[in-house]
Amino acid sequence: MDLGLPPAIVTLLTFAVIGVLLWLFLTRTVLGRGFSVPLRYMLRKPETAQYPEEPRPVTPRFHGRHQLNRYPDGLERCIGCELCAWACPADAIYVQGADNTLERRYSPGERFAEDYQINYNRCILCGLCIEACPTRALTMTHDYEIAADSRQALIWTKDQLLTPVPEGAYDTPHTDREVRDRGLNYYGGLAVTPPTLHGGRFRPAAAAPSARAGQVVPTGAPPSTDLAAGGDH
Amino acid sequence: MGLETKLPSGILLTNLERFVNYSRSTSLWPATFGLACCAIEMMAAGGPRHDMARFGMEVFRASPRQADLMIVAGRVSNKMAPVLRRIYDQMSEPKWVLSMGVCATSGGMFNNYALVQGVDHVVPVDMYVPGCPPRPEMLLDGILKLRAKIAGETFAEQGARA
């Protein structure tokens, strides 16, 4: 077919027609729109996470393996109350409490965990133990690489779970005299008081003379006035 | 006897051992054996994001004759235990078992009459992966540890486990 046009123009026109037809095919027809999906994905970055070399970060509240925390002066937070073991739906936690003595003090308060084991053969990493813990002694880390080739190796003991001693502190046991001389207030404060107590208004534990760990006794007006005003809930 | 007496001791057999272990560990083919929710994570590990094909094990074999790794993914009921044992027996040597999730490892939170309290009552287990269910990274971690274990096996150990 001779249109009397220069060959370069004919070539350009041919490509333009092919391009328009291809575009119509890929956007307007059902079959072409199907074909365009793999074409689009060919241009994307691969989704694959290069796991062992570059693991992708987990979400901030990820439930990894547990950790037993310490106070900044090195005392253990765990008071051996066994609430975690009672909360555990899989019976994976074993706690054996013992009394602190004047010479050997592991935690503030009366008792400490002499032995603490978490059985990762049974633990389902649900976090109910974390919710039960009254002193935030038990929290969960982002560490999940705990596969092992024996069932014994999956029972983690206290020395594996306990966090390292903080900077400037030393390992337990401390003597009672040292702890008293430091004069820290271990239980008062935000760390042990749920923010929902007293209609969302926090009353510091120091305000109530009879306050105990995790329990703040209201001294002023009852919070029912706040509830009537529709403040909380 | 043969060639190995002519060579300095250990050279031929250790290198053969390393070659055999390399080929065994880098192309583990898992048997399709999903029993519960862990199987969903196992499938995710085979999917594009975690992509077990990077480790030469993307083919989940439907026939136990062609598989050499059994990933017990999920709780094993008493009724399933003989089936599991039969599938294990049908797999050709060498074969390994990976217990995925706490239910397969010990029964997990289901400590009741219906479940086998640990799949190692039924078959020998080479690697335990905790979690409920383990995320695909945890499964890959267990598989990589199993590969390292296979790569370090001597012929004597392999003969003992067969």
Interface residues (C-beta under 8 A of the other chain):
Chain A: P46 E47 T48 A49 Q50 Y51 P52 P55 P89 A90 D91 N119 Y120 N121 R122 C123 I124 L125 C126 Y144 E145 I146 A147 A148 D149 S150 R151 L154
Chain B: P48 R49 H50 D51 R54 V102 T105 S106 G107 G108 M109 N111 G118 D120 D126 M127 Y128 V129 P130 G131 C132 P134 R135 E137 M138 L140 D141 G142 L144 K145 L146 K149
